[in-house]
Amino acid sequence: MSLKARVTADMHAAMRAGEKDRLSLIRMIQAAIQQREVDERITLDDVQVLALIDKMVKQRRESLPLFEAGGRADLVAKETAEIGWLTGYLPAQLGEQELEQVIRAAIAASGAATMKDMGRAMALIRPQVQGRADMAAVSARLKAALGG
């Protein structure tokens, strides 16, 4: 089952169960998918949908400290629940050793030796770890591996 079909099936399940908050989030996912498809005149595949969901998770994680600082426990709870639902669509996260292997393989395949070559290595890494690791952390680890 494709990721878009899974989102649609989950929407129907949330409707039947009367889960208003989850239904709202799923509709938001579908709207983002449809908006991107209309804007770019393409049909998103699972990798692109995964990137979109990963971006939504990142946005919510960035807003959590702001809501906590503002004393908005209700919004913190809502964002935390949404992060949990969204991560249910993401594949299992990579372990430290697996991530290290992907980085080393990309450095070897791209011939990257200095920070100038970081873009080539990241181009090889990104499709492999999208949605399975925090890209900022991957970038920092690659930078460290290249001596930056």
C-alpha positions as CSV (number, residue, x, y, z in Angstrom):
1,M,0.0,0.0,0.0
2,S,1.4,3.4,-0.9
3,L,1.8,6.0,1.7
4,K,-0.9,8.2,0.2
5,A,-3.3,5.3,0.2
6,R,-2.4,4.6,3.9
7,V,-3.1,8.2,4.8
8,T,-6.5,8.0,3.1
9,A,-7.3,4.7,4.9
10,D,-6.3,6.3,8.2
11,M,-8.5,9.3,7.5
12,H,-11.5,7.0,7.0
13,A,-10.6,5.1,10.2
14,A,-10.3,8.4,12.2
15,M,-13.7,9.5,10.8
16,R,-15.3,6.2,11.9
17,A,-13.7,6.4,15.4
18,G,-14.6,10.0,15.9
19,E,-11.0,11.1,16.5
20,K,-11.4,14.8,15.6
21,D,-7.8,15.9,16.3
22,R,-6.3,13.0,14.4
23,L,-8.7,13.5,11.5
24,S,-7.7,17.2,11.4
25,L,-4.0,16.3,11.1
26,I,-4.6,13.7,8.4
27,R,-6.7,16.2,6.4
28,M,-3.8,18.6,6.8
29,I,-1.4,16.0,5.4
30,Q,-3.7,15.4,2.5
31,A,-4.1,19.1,1.8
32,A,-0.3,19.5,1.8
33,I,0.1,16.6,-0.6
34,Q,-2.6,17.9,-2.9
35,Q,-1.2,21.4,-2.8
36,R,2.3,20.2,-3.8
37,E,0.8,18.0,-6.6
38,V,-1.2,20.9,-8.0
39,D,1.6,23.5,-7.7
40,E,4.2,21.3,-9.4
41,R,1.8,19.4,-11.7
42,I,3.2,16.0,-10.5
43,T,2.0,13.0,-8.6
44,L,4.0,12.5,-5.4
45,D,5.6,9.2,-4.8
46,D,6.2,7.7,-1.4
47,V,9.7,9.3,-1.1
48,Q,8.2,12.8,-1.7
49,V,5.3,12.2,0.7
50,L,7.7,11.0,3.3
51,A,9.8,14.2,2.9
52,L,6.6,16.2,3.3
53,I,5.6,14.4,6.5
54,D,9.2,14.6,7.8
55,K,9.0,18.4,7.3
56,M,5.7,18.5,9.2
57,V,7.4,16.7,12.1
58,K,10.3,19.1,12.1
59,Q,8.0,22.1,12.2
60,R,6.2,20.7,15.2
61,R,9.4,19.9,17.0
62,E,10.6,23.4,16.4
63,S,7.4,24.9,17.8
64,L,7.4,22.8,21.0
65,P,10.1,24.8,22.9
66,L,8.2,28.0,22.0
67,F,4.9,26.8,23.4
68,E,6.7,25.5,26.5
69,A,8.3,28.9,27.0
70,G,5.0,30.6,26.6
71,G,3.3,28.3,29.2
72,R,0.9,26.8,26.7
73,A,0.5,23.3,28.0
74,D,-2.5,22.7,25.8
75,L,-0.6,23.4,22.6
76,V,2.4,21.4,23.8
77,A,0.1,18.4,24.3
78,K,-1.4,18.9,20.9
79,E,1.9,19.2,19.1
80,T,3.3,16.2,21.0
81,A,0.3,14.1,19.9
82,E,0.6,15.2,16.3
83,I,4.3,14.3,16.3
84,G,3.4,10.9,17.5
85,W,0.8,10.4,14.8
86,L,3.1,11.8,12.1
87,T,6.1,9.6,13.1
88,G,3.8,6.6,12.6
89,Y,4.0,7.2,8.9
90,L,7.8,7.5,8.9
91,P,10.1,4.4,8.6
92,A,12.1,3.1,11.6
93,Q,14.9,5.5,12.6
94,L,18.4,4.6,11.7
95,G,20.7,3.5,14.5
96,E,24.0,5.2,15.2
97,Q,26.1,2.4,13.5
98,E,23.8,2.3,10.5
99,L,24.0,6.0,10.0
100,E,27.8,5.9,10.3
101,Q,27.9,3.2,7.6
102,V,25.8,5.3,5.3
103,I,28.0,8.3,5.8
104,R,31.2,6.4,5.2
105,A,29.8,4.7,2.1
106,A,28.7,8.1,0.7
107,I,32.1,9.6,1.4
108,A,33.8,6.7,-0.4
109,A,31.4,6.7,-3.4
110,S,31.6,10.4,-3.9
111,G,35.3,10.7,-3.3
112,A,34.7,13.4,-0.8
113,A,37.8,14.5,1.1
114,T,37.2,18.1,2.2
115,M,34.3,20.3,3.1
116,K,34.1,21.5,-0.5
117,D,32.9,18.0,-1.4
118,M,30.2,17.9,1.3
119,G,27.4,18.6,-1.3
120,R,28.2,15.6,-3.4
121,A,28.2,13.3,-0.3
122,M,25.0,14.7,1.0
123,A,23.3,14.1,-2.4
124,L,24.1,10.4,-2.0
125,I,23.1,10.3,1.7
126,R,19.8,12.2,1.5
127,P,17.7,9.6,-0.4
128,Q,18.9,6.8,1.9
129,V,18.1,8.5,5.2
130,Q,15.2,10.8,4.4
131,G,12.6,10.4,7.1
132,R,14.8,7.9,8.9
133,A,17.3,10.4,10.5
134,D,17.4,14.1,11.4
135,M,19.0,15.7,8.4
136,A,20.7,18.4,10.6
137,A,22.4,15.7,12.7
138,V,23.4,13.9,9.5
139,S,24.9,17.1,8.1
140,A,26.8,17.7,11.4
141,R,28.2,14.1,11.4
142,L,29.2,14.4,7.7
143,K,30.9,17.7,8.4
144,A,32.8,16.1,11.3
145,A,33.8,13.2,9.2
146,L,35.2,15.5,6.5
147,G,37.2,17.4,9.1
148,G,35.0,20.5,9.2
